[in-house]
Amino acid sequence: NNKDSIDFSLGKDILVKDLAIALEGSIGWRARRGFTESYAISVKNNGTLSDSGTLRVYHSDKVQIKSSSPKADTNTATWSQWNIPTMDFNDILNIKFDLHIDTTYHNGDTLILNAELINKNDYYIKDNYDTLIQKTTSSIDPNSIQVYSNGQDSEVHILSPSQRQLQYLIHFENTGNDTAYNITVVDTLDGRLDMASFELASHSHNITYKIVPYEFSSGSHLLKFSFNNILLPPKDTLQTMQTNNGGFFSYKIQLKNNLPIGTEITNRAYIFFDYNSAVETNTAIVRIDTTIANGIYNTKFYIYEGLYYWPVPASENLNIKNMLNEKQQLELYNIEGKKLMSLTLQQNETIQIGLEKFSAGMYFIRSLTNGEVYKLVKE
């Protein structure tokens, strides 16, 4: 008799439209040449009003879309498009599609997928774009974990002190000789990760999860993901000709504030197929540093090997400095792959280009000198 209850309603203080997208590959930063790989995009209504839009995924003409669920409304050689139905507050729509990776790719080639949510009334356009950058390979460990942010994906990920958002992707595959009825993935999270910011992003099959404290002294937690009655067939069987023998899921989480330079956070997952012993994944590493081989990432500027440009995101003007010890030729492209301008910078030269005539969205700077591609967001 010591219990009481109260009923209350949730109201909308601010009326905004905001759809957000997240793009993932089932095996993270790798794409196997000659194989058909699985991808997923989650569309979430983060606003307070119902909204709809159009989702478009741009890809190279050396990959072919084989299937999608729901089925794409439009397919061309270089992009596929889905009409997003009206979504209410907090609704999530998961779109899955398979791409065949042509054998004309070489090991180590870069495969870039760009996703764009087209919605003129969106309040916050930064989450209307996502990019997945993959390297083509010929063989992989089927059970793996990757960590990434800002489209950069690897086993060792280096962040600037100002970055906090991480996204982990875990892939599993049944390489046994019988159907897996239940799969459990146990992931130990470092105490320097903010558990209150945890968010399940996307998944290939129905999933449940539980978060429990692990080591009270360090603040670590256990994440237990369960795929009950998944009925995942083994590899190289008649069933896998019709369904996939693998699966994946991803989640987002933030670092705690004010972590010192040099902080290193490791993450390894343990995958249980029915009553078998755990299959350990590789270890994904996050390191906070001020300098890295490929550049410094923060919200004000990007410094890459060969190029320095700011501000990021840009609005009216973009400054670009050539960091190479030679002349550098650059090209600016929109998200549809259309070249907008060509630039030539002498050694250590800095130029400023006006962006007033460009619409808000994602753009790419391509260096013809060193072959690198750099991402730019115009507000």
PEWO-V95822 format. One record per residue. N is the residue number from 1. RES is the residue in one letter. PHI is phi in whole degrees, -180 to 180 (999 if undefined). OMEGA is omega in radians with two decimals (none if undefined). Layout:
N;RES;PHI;OMEGA + N;RES;PHI;OMEGA
This chain:
1;N;999;-3.13 + 2;N;-100;-3.12 + 3;K;-107;3.08 + 4;D;-147;-3.13 + 5;S;-146;3.11 + 6;I;-146;3.11 + 7;D;-102;3.08 + 8;F;-148;-3.11 + 9;S;-112;3.07 + 10;L;-99;3.13 + 11;G;-118;-3.13 + 12;K;-107;3.13 + 13;D;-77;-3.10 + 14;I;-123;-3.13 + 15;L;-104;-3.12 + 16;V;-138;3.02 + 17;K;-109;-3.12 + 18;D;-155;3.01 + 19;L;-97;-3.13 + 20;A;-126;3.14 + 21;I;-127;3.04 + 22;A;-141;-3.08 + 23;L;-111;3.12 + 24;E;-136;2.97 + 25;G;-103;-3.03 + 26;S;-66;3.09 + 27;I;-119;2.95 + 28;G;69;-3.00 + 29;W;-81;-3.09 + 30;R;-110;3.01 + 31;A;-137;-3.04 + 32;R;-86;-3.14 + 33;R;-64;-3.12 + 34;G;87;-3.11 + 35;F;-106;3.00 + 36;T;-102;-3.08 + 37;E;-106;-3.10 + 38;S;-102;-3.14 + 39;Y;-136;3.14 + 40;A;-146;3.03 + 41;I;-126;3.04 + 42;S;-104;3.07 + 43;V;-113;-3.09 + 44;K;-127;3.07 + 45;N;-88;3.10 + 46;N;-88;-3.14 + 47;G;-83;3.13 + 48;T;-108;3.12 + 49;L;-115;3.05 + 50;S;-64;-3.08 + 51;D;-157;3.09 + 52;S;-144;-3.13 + 53;G;-179;3.13 + 54;T;-128;3.13 + 55;L;-106;3.12 + 56;R;-130;3.09 + 57;V;-116;-3.14 + 58;Y;-100;-3.12 + 59;H;-149;3.11 + 60;S;-70;3.08 + 61;D;-76;3.08 + 62;K;-93;2.99 + 63;V;-121;-3.11 + 64;Q;-126;3.08 + 65;I;-76;-3.09 + 66;K;-97;-3.13 + 67;S;-161;3.09 + 68;S;-155;3.10 + 69;S;-141;-0.05 + 70;P;-67;-3.10 + 71;K;-65;3.12 + 72;A;-64;3.11 + 73;D;-78;3.13 + 74;T;-143;3.05 + 75;N;-129;3.02 + 76;T;-127;-3.12 + 77;A;-68;-3.04 + 78;T;-128;3.05 + 79;W;-159;3.08 + 80;S;-129;-3.02 + 81;Q;-137;3.07 + 82;W;-124;3.01 + 83;N;-86;-3.07 + 84;I;-85;-3.14 + 85;P;-70;3.14 + 86;T;-61;-3.12 + 87;M;-118;3.09 + 88;D;-85;-3.14 + 89;F;-52;3.06 + 90;N;72;3.06 + 91;D;-67;3.10 + 92;I;-128;3.07 + 93;L;-118;3.12 + 94;N;-103;3.11 + 95;I;-114;3.14 + 96;K;-116;3.10 + 97;F;-150;-3.13 + 98;D;-114;3.10 + 99;L;-120;3.04 + 100;H;-89;-3.10 + 101;I;-93;-3.04 + 102;D;-65;3.14 + 103;T;-75;3.07 + 104;T;-72;2.99 + 105;Y;-67;3.03 + 106;H;-104;3.07 + 107;N;-57;3.13 + 108;G;92;3.06 + 109;D;-65;-3.14 + 110;T;-93;3.05 + 111;L;-115;-3.10 + 112;I;-117;3.01 + 113;L;-114;3.12 + 114;N;-116;3.10 + 115;A;-112;-3.13 + 116;E;-135;3.02 + 117;L;-100;-3.07 + 118;I;-92;-3.11 + 119;N;-158;-3.05 + 120;K;-69;-3.06 + 121;N;-98;-3.06 + 122;D;-72;-3.08 + 123;Y;-76;-3.03 + 124;Y;-127;-2.97 + 125;I;-81;-3.08 + 126;K;-61;-3.13 + 127;D;-91;3.06 + 128;N;-91;-3.10 + 129;Y;-132;3.02 + 130;D;-151;-3.10 + 131;T;-131;3.03 + 132;L;-117;3.12 + 133;I;-110;-3.10 + 134;Q;-122;3.00 + 135;K;-109;3.14 + 136;T;-77;-3.11 + 137;T;-136;3.12 + 138;S;-115;3.12 + 139;S;-153;-3.09 + 140;I;-144;2.87 + 141;D;-83;-3.01 + 142;P;-68;3.13 + 143;N;-109;-2.98 + 144;S;-151;3.04 + 145;I;-134;3.06 + 146;Q;-131;3.06 + 147;V;-126;-3.12 + 148;Y;-156;3.03 + 149;S;-161;3.13 + 150;N;55;3.08 + 151;G;80;-3.13 + 152;Q;-98;-2.95 + 153;D;-138;-3.14 + 154;S;-166;3.07 + 155;E;-80;3.05 + 156;V;-115;-3.07 + 157;H;-117;-3.10 + 158;I;-111;-3.10 + 159;L;-113;2.95 + 160;S;-78;-3.12 + 161;P;-59;-3.08 + 162;S;-84;-3.10 + 163;Q;-88;3.12 + 164;R;-131;-3.01 + 165;Q;-76;3.05 + 166;L;-125;3.01 + 167;Q;-138;3.12 + 168;Y;-103;3.09 + 169;L;-126;3.13 + 170;I;-119;-3.13 + 171;H;-117;3.08 + 172;F;-135;-3.10 + 173;E;-148;3.12 + 174;N;-85;3.13 + 175;T;-100;3.11 + 176;G;-82;-3.12 + 177;N;-121;3.07 + 178;D;-150;-3.11 + 179;T;-66;3.02 + 180;A;-91;-3.09 + 181;Y;-85;-3.13 + 182;N;-135;3.12 + 183;I;-126;3.11 + 184;T;-123;3.10 + 185;V;-119;3.13 + 186;V;-110;-3.08 + 187;D;-127;3.13 + 188;T;-95;-3.09 + 189;L;-103;-3.14 + 190;D;-62;-3.13 + 191;G;-67;3.11 + 192;R;-87;3.01 + 193;L;-97;-3.09 + 194;D;-84;-3.07 + 195;M;-65;3.14 + 196;A;-66;-3.12 + 197;S;-94;-3.10 + 198;F;-60;3.11 + 199;E;-148;3.05 + 200;L;-70;-3.01 + 201;A;-95;-3.10 + 202;S;-156;-3.12 + 203;H;-161;-3.08 + 204;S;-85;-3.12 + 205;H;-135;3.08 + 206;N;-59;-2.99 + 207;I;-142;2.94 + 208;T;-127;3.14 + 209;Y;-147;3.14 + 210;K;-140;3.10 + 211;I;-114;-3.13 + 212;V;-134;3.06 + 213;P;-63;-3.09 + 214;Y;-115;3.07 + 215;E;-128;-3.05 + 216;F;-64;-3.09 + 217;S;-66;-3.10 + 218;S;-100;-3.11 + 219;G;80;-3.13 + 220;S;-71;3.12 + 221;H;-132;3.00 + 222;L;-105;2.99 + 223;L;-107;3.14 + 224;K;-115;3.12 + 225;F;-104;-3.07 + 226;S;-122;3.02 + 227;F;-114;-3.08 + 228;N;-83;3.13 + 229;N;55;-3.11 + 230;I;-74;3.11 + 231;L;51;-3.10 + 232;L;-84;-3.06 + 233;P;-72;3.09 + 234;P;-74;-3.12 + 235;K;-70;3.03 + 236;D;60;3.04 + 237;T;-124;3.13 + 238;L;-61;-3.12 + 239;Q;-63;-3.07 + 240;T;-74;2.99 + 241;M;-73;-3.12 + 242;Q;-108;3.12 + 243;T;-132;-3.14 + 244;N;-85;3.10 + 245;N;-99;3.14 + 246;G;-130;3.10 + 247;G;-155;-3.12 + 248;F;-161;2.96 + 249;F;-156;3.12 + 250;S;-139;3.09 + 251;Y;-145;3.12 + 252;K;-108;3.10 + 253;I;-159;-3.12 + 254;Q;-111;2.98 + 255;L;-73;3.03 + 256;K;-70;-3.10 + 257;N;-70;2.94 + 258;N;60;3.03 + 259;L;-75;-3.05 + 260;P;-73;3.04 + 261;I;-58;-3.13 + 262;G;95;3.11 + 263;T;-60;3.13 + 264;E;-128;-3.11 + 265;I;-119;3.14 + 266;T;-108;-3.13 + 267;N;-147;3.08 + 268;R;-134;-3.13 + 269;A;-107;3.13 + 270;Y;-123;-3.02 + 271;I;-109;-3.12 + 272;F;-111;3.05 + 273;F;-99;-3.09 + 274;D;53;-3.05 + 275;Y;-103;-3.13 + 276;N;-81;3.06 + 277;S;-64;-3.08 + 278;A;-67;2.98 + 279;V;-99;-3.12 + 280;E;-86;3.03 + 281;T;-85;2.94 + 282;N;-66;3.10 + 283;T;-104;3.06 + 284;A;-91;-3.03 + 285;I;-122;3.01 + 286;V;-116;-3.14 + 287;R;-130;3.09 + 288;I;-94;-3.10 + 289;D;-151;3.12 + 290;T;-99;3.12 + 291;T;-137;3.10 + 292;I;-142;-3.07 + 293;A;-63;-3.07 + 294;N;-98;3.08 + 295;G;140;3.07 + 296;I;-108;-3.12 + 297;Y;-110;2.90 + 298;N;-155;-3.01 + 299;T;-85;-3.05 + 300;K;-107;-3.10 + 301;F;-154;3.02 + 302;Y;-119;2.98 + 303;I;-118;3.08 + 304;Y;-110;3.04 + 305;E;-64;3.11 + 306;G;107;-3.04 + 307;L;-149;3.10 + 308;Y;-130;3.14 + 309;Y;-140;-3.05 + 310;W;-160;-0.12 + 311;P;-78;3.09 + 312;V;-132;-0.03 + 313;P;-72;-3.13 + 314;A;-101;3.11 + 315;S;-128;-3.09 + 316;E;-98;-3.08 + 317;N;-134;3.08 + 318;L;-127;3.08 + 319;N;-100;-3.13 + 320;I;-130;3.09 + 321;K;-122;3.10 + 322;N;-81;-3.13 + 323;M;-97;-3.14 + 324;L;-81;3.09 + 325;N;-89;3.13 + 326;E;-161;3.09 + 327;K;-64;-3.11 + 328;Q;-127;3.10 + 329;Q;-104;-3.08 + 330;L;-125;3.04 + 331;E;-133;3.12 + 332;L;-108;-3.12 + 333;Y;-122;2.96 + 334;N;-87;-3.03 + 335;I;-68;3.11 + 336;E;-86;3.11 + 337;G;88;3.13 + 338;K;-86;3.13 + 339;K;-75;-3.08 + 340;L;-101;3.13 + 341;M;-165;3.06 + 342;S;-121;-3.10 + 343;L;-133;3.03 + 344;T;-128;-3.13 + 345;L;-116;3.05 + 346;Q;-76;-3.14 + 347;Q;-56;3.12 + 348;N;64;3.13 + 349;E;-78;3.07 + 350;T;-120;3.10 + 351;I;-129;3.08 + 352;Q;-126;3.11 + 353;I;-119;3.12 + 354;G;-85;-3.11 + 355;L;-114;-3.05 + 356;E;-59;-3.07 + 357;K;-83;-3.13 + 358;F;-91;3.10 + 359;S;-77;3.13 + 360;A;-64;3.14 + 361;G;151;-3.08 + 362;M;-101;3.10 + 363;Y;-135;-3.12 + 364;F;-134;3.05 + 365;I;-105;-3.13 + 366;R;-111;3.08 + 367;S;-94;3.07 + 368;L;-77;-3.09 + 369;T;-83;-3.11 + 370;N;-113;3.05 + 371;G;79;-3.11 + 372;E;-79;3.07 + 373;V;-124;-3.08 + 374;Y;-118;-3.08 + 375;K;-96;3.14 + 376;L;-136;3.06 + 377;V;-112;3.08 + 378;K;-102;3.14 + 379;E;-83;none
